[in-house]
Amino acid sequence: MRVGIICFQHESNTFCEVPTTYEHFASDHVLTGEAVRDFFVASKAHHEIRGMFEGLDAAGIEAVPLFSSRAMPFGAIVPDAFDRLVGELMSALRDAGQMDGLLVAPHGAACAVEHRDADGYWLSLVREHVGPAMPVVCTLDPHANLSQAMVDACDATIIYRTNPHLDQRQRGLEAADLVVRMLRGECKPTQALVMPPIAINIQAQRTGQEPCLGLYQKVEAVRQRPGVLSASVALGFPYADTHEMGSAVVVVTDDDRALAGQLAAELAYEMWSRREAYKGVLRTISDVLDEAAQLDGPVSLLDMGDNVGGGGPGDSTLIAQAILDRGLRDVFVCICDPACAREAIGAGAGARVSLTLGAKTDNRHGAPLHIDGVVQSVHEDARYTETQPRHGGATRFDVGPTAIVATDDRVVFQITSRRAFPVTISQLTAFALDPQSFHLIVIKGVHAPAAAYEPFCSHMRHINTPGDSTADMVASLTYHHRRKPLYPWEQDATWSPR
């Protein structure tokens, strides 16, 4: 028997002014055939696609790599890029011959300019092509904005259970096991989706801590129920202005639609009953810096408004400017600015430079910094690796030509040419920077960095900065496509499962 594997992943921030192009995908990867297996398996990526290959191999099922593409979060996917990628995906599927089943791995929060539910769209095309009888099992990121179209296109939906995402490979193994059981006639999945009118704030979405921990414990209890094949929560991605934006629950049972609906409704109501706790904690730069000055370091300052993993440009200067204004010392800041990186590299290690740094993507992330400092090191090749499971599952990183520039107060700027996804401590150590030598480490993320940085940092503090990924979604972002009512925008919203 042959099972095809498809991966098409993008988390689209529709508030970002930089649209996502085909070149953004190509700069990560666009692959077909055996190159897909090599990319995920040979690199030992902690990713669901590797888990899918390993699970099928262990069961003696032929795994057929079809298509894989991924891009860092940015704006909505432009029409020519989306059409081209979907065309390549469908061509790979058509050219592969007869399949007995499919494993598919969208992200769940992709948005294209002409197809706002982009994942629902391409999954529906896949289902239309293979017909209603073929087993199709789907894995999703918990930041998915789950839609009925996504669920209808698949026999079963399995969502990662952790944020930071550390269980992706395990979910791939789970999906492979389920499709194998379907092919052997051992189970017949049926699933139910319930979408309560709530969007959980990004700051409140850490699964191992309250307010999410209790909900996930309830989900785990449901997962252990007789007849249940899977139970999952989609926390949602509030930076995609789509009708589906928000949180959801999906339960998969063994041929018991009524039970799936009942349990999904119970979990959705559990989520709804906790809604006030999901508003998030929003603290200002000044407030957090006041506290951090009294804490033993290193203290991680999480820049939520410039969350690179959520579509931020990686060049916000707001926290850095406040740090410079206060004269704080022993600070690490990463800013993406290709022009300044090139200028510092051209000056060379040991040179003193004056730079106008950052805040060049748009006008929502501060003003350019004017810094004077010494170039500590230059790196034309700024690739580094991570061996442990970290958020996103990647093992290889490349931030492009990079310079390390330090001010006289030892505010150390890592100036990159590509956005640095801050999910590995190698972002510092690969450049001979000791994280424990800093009192403050500014990180452009929310929860994704935690697995990498918590072992080195005494404290992690979230800051509600302005920007494309601001945590203050109610007051600062204007939506045109979201559902109404939707909590917390409509505070008086009422809801109960039918």
C-alpha positions in Angstrom: 0.0 0.0 0.0 1.1 3.6 -0.8 0.4 6.7 1.4 1.2 10.1 0.0 2.6 12.9 2.2 1.9 16.6 1.5 3.1 19.6 3.5 2.1 23.2 2.7 2.6 25.5 5.7 2.2 29.2 6.2 0.9 31.4 9.1 -0.4 34.5 7.4 -0.5 37.8 9.3 -3.0 39.9 7.3 -2.0 43.0 9.3 1.5 42.8 7.9 2.2 45.2 5.1 4.7 42.8 3.4 2.9 40.2 1.3 4.2 36.7 1.1 5.6 35.8 -2.3 6.7 32.7 -4.0 10.3 33.8 -3.2 9.5 33.7 0.5 8.6 30.1 0.2 11.5 29.3 -2.1 13.9 30.8 0.5 12.8 28.1 2.9 11.9 25.3 0.6 9.6 24.2 -2.2 10.2 20.5 -2.8 8.7 17.5 -4.5 9.4 13.8 -4.5 12.3 12.3 -2.6 13.8 15.7 -1.8 10.9 16.0 0.7 12.1 12.9 2.6 15.7 14.1 2.5 14.7 17.6 3.9 12.9 16.3 6.9 14.3 12.8 7.7 18.0 13.2 6.8 18.1 16.4 8.8 16.4 14.7 11.8 13.9 17.6 11.9 11.6 17.4 14.9 8.7 17.9 12.6 5.4 16.0 11.9 6.6 15.2 8.4 9.5 13.2 9.8 7.1 11.5 12.1 4.8 10.6 9.2 7.7 9.0 7.3 8.9 7.1 10.4 5.4 5.8 11.3 4.6 4.5 7.8 8.1 2.9 7.5 7.6 1.1 10.8 4.2 -0.2 9.6 5.6 -1.5 6.3 3.6 1.0 4.3 5.2 2.8 1.4 5.6 6.5 2.2 5.3 8.5 -1.0 6.7 12.1 -0.6 4.6 14.3 -2.9 5.1 18.0 -2.1 6.4 20.3 0.7 6.7 24.0 1.0 6.9 26.4 3.9 7.6 30.1 4.5 8.2 32.3 7.5 5.1 34.2 8.6 4.5 37.4 6.8 1.5 38.9 5.1 -1.3 37.3 3.0 0.0 35.1 0.2 -0.1 36.9 -3.2 -2.3 35.3 -5.9 0.4 34.3 -8.3 2.4 32.6 -5.5 -0.6 30.8 -4.1 -1.8 29.6 -7.5 1.7 28.4 -8.4 2.2 26.5 -5.2 -1.2 24.9 -5.3 -0.6 24.0 -8.9 2.7 22.4 -8.1 1.1 20.5 -5.2 -1.8 19.2 -7.3 0.6 18.3 -10.2 2.7 16.2 -7.7 -0.4 14.5 -6.5 -1.6 13.7 -10.0 1.7 12.5 -11.2 2.3 10.1 -8.3 -0.1 7.5 -9.5 -2.6 5.6 -7.4 -2.5 6.2 -3.6 -4.2 4.2 -0.9 -4.2 7.1 1.6 -2.8 10.6 2.3 -1.2 12.4 5.2 -1.5 16.1 4.9 0.2 18.8 7.0 -1.1 22.4 6.6 -0.5 25.0 9.2 -4.1 26.0 9.6 -3.7 29.8 9.5 -2.7 30.4 5.9 -4.5 33.2 4.2 -4.2 34.1 0.5 -5.3 37.3 -1.0 -8.0 35.6 -3.0 -8.6 32.6 -0.7 -8.9 33.8 2.9 -9.3 30.2 4.1 -6.3 29.1 2.1 -5.8 25.8 3.9 -9.5 24.9 3.5 -9.2 25.7 -0.2 -6.3 23.5 -1.1 -7.4 20.6 1.2 -10.8 20.7 -0.6 -9.0 20.4 -3.9 -7.1 17.4 -2.7 -10.2 15.7 -1.4 -12.0 16.4 -4.7 -9.1 14.8 -6.6 -8.8 11.6 -4.5 -12.5 11.1 -3.9 -14.5 10.6 -0.7 -13.3 7.1 0.1 -9.6 7.6 0.4 -8.3 7.9 4.0 -6.9 11.4 4.6 -5.5 12.3 8.0 -4.4 15.9 8.8 -2.1 17.4 11.3 -2.3 21.1 12.3 -0.5 23.7 14.3 -2.5 24.8 17.4 -2.4 28.3 16.1 -4.7 27.1 13.3 -7.9 29.0 12.6 -9.8 25.8 12.0 -12.6 25.9 9.4 -15.4 23.5 8.5 -13.8 23.2 5.1 -10.6 21.9 6.6 -12.4 19.3 8.7 -14.7 18.2 5.9 -11.8 17.5 3.6 -10.2 15.1 6.0 -11.2 12.0 7.9 -9.3 12.9 11.0 -7.7 16.1 12.4 -4.8 15.9 14.9 -3.4 19.2 16.4 -0.1 19.6 18.2 -0.7 19.5 22.0 2.1 21.9 23.1 3.0 25.6 22.8 5.9 25.9 22.5 5.5 23.2 19.8 7.7 20.3 21.0 5.5 17.4 20.0 5.3 17.8 16.2 7.1 14.6 15.4 4.9 12.7 17.9 1.8 14.0 16.2 3.2 12.9 12.8 3.7 9.4 14.3 0.1 9.5 15.6 -1.3 10.5 12.2 0.6 7.8 10.5 -0.6 5.2 13.0 -4.2 6.3 12.4 -4.1 6.2 8.6 -2.5 2.7 8.9 -5.3 1.5 11.1 -7.8 2.9 8.6 -6.1 1.1 5.8 -6.2 -2.2 7.8 -9.9 -1.7 8.5 -9.3 -1.4 12.3 -11.1 1.9 12.7 -13.4 4.3 10.9 -12.8 7.9 12.1 -15.6 10.4 12.3 -15.1 13.9 13.6 -16.9 16.9 15.0 -15.8 20.5 15.0 -17.2 23.1 17.5 -16.2 26.8 17.2 -17.2 28.8 20.3 -17.2 32.5 19.7 -13.9 33.2 21.4 -10.4 34.2 20.3 -7.7 33.4 22.9 -5.1 36.1 23.3 -1.7 35.1 22.1 -0.2 35.9 25.6 -2.5 33.4 27.2 -1.7 30.5 24.8 1.1 28.6 26.6 -0.2 25.1 27.0 1.8 24.1 30.1 0.6 27.0 32.2 -2.7 28.5 33.2 -5.0 29.6 31.8 -4.5 26.9 29.2 -3.2 24.1 31.4 -6.6 23.2 32.9 -8.3 23.1 29.5 -5.6 20.8 28.1 -6.0 18.5 31.1 -9.7 18.2 30.2 -8.8 17.4 26.6 -6.4 14.7 27.7 -9.2 13.1 29.8 -11.4 13.1 26.8 -8.7 11.6 24.7 -8.6 8.6 27.1 -12.3 7.9 26.7 -13.4 4.6 25.1 -14.1 5.1 21.4 -12.1 8.4 21.1 -9.3 8.4 18.5 -8.2 12.0 19.0 -9.2 15.2 20.7 -7.6 18.6 19.9 -7.8 22.3 20.6 -7.0 24.9 18.0 -6.0 28.0 20.1 -6.2 30.2 17.0 -4.1 32.8 15.3 -5.6 36.3 16.0 -3.5 38.0 13.3 -5.3 36.5 10.3 -8.4 38.6 9.6 -10.6 35.7 8.4 -14.1 34.5 9.3 -12.6 31.4 10.9 -10.3 33.4 13.2 -10.6 32.2 16.7 -10.4 29.1 18.9 -12.0 25.7 18.2 -12.2 22.1 19.3 -12.2 18.9 17.2 -12.9 15.4 18.4 -12.4 12.2 16.4 -14.2 9.0 17.4 -14.3 5.5 16.0 -17.5 5.7 13.9 -19.6 7.5 16.6 -20.6 10.9 15.3 -22.9 11.6 18.2 -20.1 10.9 20.7 -17.7 13.1 18.7 -20.2 16.0 18.7 -21.0 15.6 22.4 -17.4 15.6 23.6 -16.4 18.4 21.3 -19.3 20.5 22.6 -18.3 19.7 26.2 -14.7 20.8 25.6 -15.8 23.9 23.7 -18.1 24.9 26.6 -15.1 24.4 29.0 -13.1 26.8 26.9 -16.0 29.3 26.8 -16.5 29.1 30.6 -12.8 30.2 31.0 -13.0 33.1 28.6 -12.2 35.9 31.0 -8.9 34.2 31.8 -7.9 34.2 28.1 -7.7 38.0 27.7 -3.9 37.9 28.4 -1.7 40.0 30.5 -0.6 43.2 28.8 2.3 45.1 30.3 4.1 48.2 29.0 7.7 48.6 28.2 8.3 51.0 31.1 6.5 48.7 33.6 8.6 45.6 32.6 11.9 47.5 32.5 11.2 48.9 36.0 10.7 45.4 37.2 13.6 43.9 35.3 16.1 46.3 36.8 15.3 44.7 40.2 15.7 41.1 39.0 18.7 38.9 38.8 19.5 38.2 35.1 19.3 37.1 32.5 15.8 38.4 32.0 14.2 37.7 28.7 12.0 40.6 27.4 9.5 39.1 25.0 8.6 41.7 22.3 5.1 40.5 21.4 4.4 43.3 18.9 7.3 42.2 16.8 6.8 38.4 17.0 8.9 37.0 14.1 7.0 33.7 14.4 3.7 35.6 14.0 4.6 37.7 11.1 6.6 40.5 12.7 9.3 42.2 10.6 12.0 41.6 13.2 13.1 45.2 13.1 11.2 46.9 15.9 13.3 49.3 17.9 10.8 50.2 20.6 12.3 48.2 23.4 15.9 48.9 22.3 15.2 52.6 22.3 13.8 52.5 25.8 16.9 50.5 26.9 19.3 53.1 25.4 17.3 56.0 26.9 17.7 54.5 30.3 21.4 53.8 29.9 21.0 50.1 30.7 24.0 47.8 30.3 24.7 44.2 29.3 21.8 43.8 26.9 21.3 41.6 23.8 19.1 42.8 21.0 18.6 41.2 17.6 17.4 43.5 14.7 16.9 42.5 11.1 18.4 45.2 8.9 20.3 43.9 5.8 21.7 47.4 4.9 23.2 47.9 8.4 24.5 44.4 8.4 26.3 45.0 5.2 27.7 48.3 6.4 29.1 46.8 9.5 30.5 43.8 7.7 32.2 46.3 5.2 33.7 48.2 8.1 35.2 45.0 9.5 35.7 43.5 13.0 37.2 46.1 15.4 36.0 49.1 13.5 33.8 51.7 15.1 30.6 52.4 13.2 27.6 54.8 13.4 24.5 53.1 12.2 20.8 54.1 11.6 19.4 50.8 12.6 16.0 49.1 12.3 12.4 50.2 11.9 12.6 50.3 8.1 9.8 47.9 7.2 6.9 50.2 8.2 6.0 52.9 10.6 4.4 50.6 13.3 7.6 49.4 15.0 9.3 52.5 16.2 11.9 54.8 14.6 15.4 53.9 13.5 18.0 53.8 16.2 21.1 55.9 16.0 23.9 53.8 17.5 27.6 54.1 17.8 29.6 51.0 18.6 32.4 48.6 17.8 32.0 45.8 15.4 32.8 42.7 17.5 32.5 40.1 14.7 31.2 39.7 11.1 29.6 36.6 9.6 29.1 36.3 5.9 27.8 32.8 6.5 25.4 32.9 9.5 24.0 29.4 9.5 23.6 27.5 12.7 21.9 24.3 14.0 19.8 23.0 16.8 19.7 19.3 17.8 17.0 19.4 20.5 13.2 19.5 19.9 12.4 23.2 19.7 9.3 25.2 18.6 8.7 24.6 14.9 10.8 21.4 14.7 13.6 23.0 12.6 17.2 21.9 13.0 18.9 24.3 10.5 18.8 28.1 10.5 20.2 30.8 8.3 19.9 34.6 9.2 22.1 35.7 6.3 25.1 38.0 6.5 25.3 39.2 10.1 27.3 41.6 12.3 27.7 41.8 16.0 28.0 45.5 17.1 28.4 46.5 20.8 27.9 50.0 22.2 30.2 51.3 25.0 27.5 50.3 27.5 27.6 46.8 26.1 24.3 46.9 24.5 25.1 44.1 21.9 23.2 44.3 18.6 23.0 41.2 16.5 22.2 42.7 13.1 20.9 40.1 10.6 20.0 40.1 7.0 17.1 37.7 7.4 14.6 37.5 10.3 15.9 35.4 13.1 13.2 33.0 14.5 14.2 33.0 18.2 13.7 29.3 19.0 17.2 28.2 19.6 19.9 29.4 22.0 22.3 28.8 19.1 21.2 32.2 17.8 23.6 33.6 20.5 26.1 30.8 21.0 26.9 30.3 17.3 28.2 33.9 17.4 30.3 33.4 20.5 27.8 35.2 22.7 27.2 33.8 26.2 23.5 34.3 27.0 24.3 34.3 30.7 26.7 37.3 30.3 23.7 39.5 29.6 21.3 41.0 32.1 18.5 41.6 29.5 17.9 39.6 26.4 15.3 41.1 24.0 13.5 38.3 22.1 11.1 38.9 19.3 8.5 36.3 20.2 5.8 35.2 22.7 5.9 31.6 23.7 7.9 30.0 20.9 11.3 31.0 22.5 10.5 29.5 25.9 11.9 26.0 25.4 15.2 27.4 24.3 15.6 30.4 26.6 14.1 29.3 29.9 17.0 27.1 30.8 19.3 30.1 30.6 17.1 32.9 31.8 16.0 33.6 35.4 12.9 35.3 34.3 10.7 35.6 31.2 8.6 38.8 30.8 6.1 39.6 28.1 5.8 43.2 26.8 2.8 44.5 25.0 4.5 46.5 22.3 2.8 48.0 19.2 3.2 46.2 15.9 1.8 43.7 13.4 1.5 41.1 16.2 0.5 43.3 19.1 -1.1 41.4 22.0 -3.6 44.3 22.3 -5.7 42.9 19.5 -9.0 44.4 20.6 -7.8 48.0 20.8 -5.1 48.1 18.2 -6.2 46.0 15.2 -9.1 46.6 12.8 -10.8 43.5 11.6 -13.1 43.3 8.6 -13.8 39.6 8.3 -14.1 38.1 11.8 -17.2 36.5 13.2 -19.6 38.5 15.3 -20.2 38.2 18.1 -16.7 37.1 19.1 -15.2 37.5 22.6 -13.4 39.5 23.8 -14.5 42.1 21.2 -18.2 41.6 22.1 -17.9 41.4 25.9 -21.6 40.7 26.3 -21.6 37.7 23.9 -23.5 34.6 25.1 -23.1 31.1 23.8 -23.9 27.5 24.5 -23.3 24.4 22.4 -26.4 23.1 20.7 
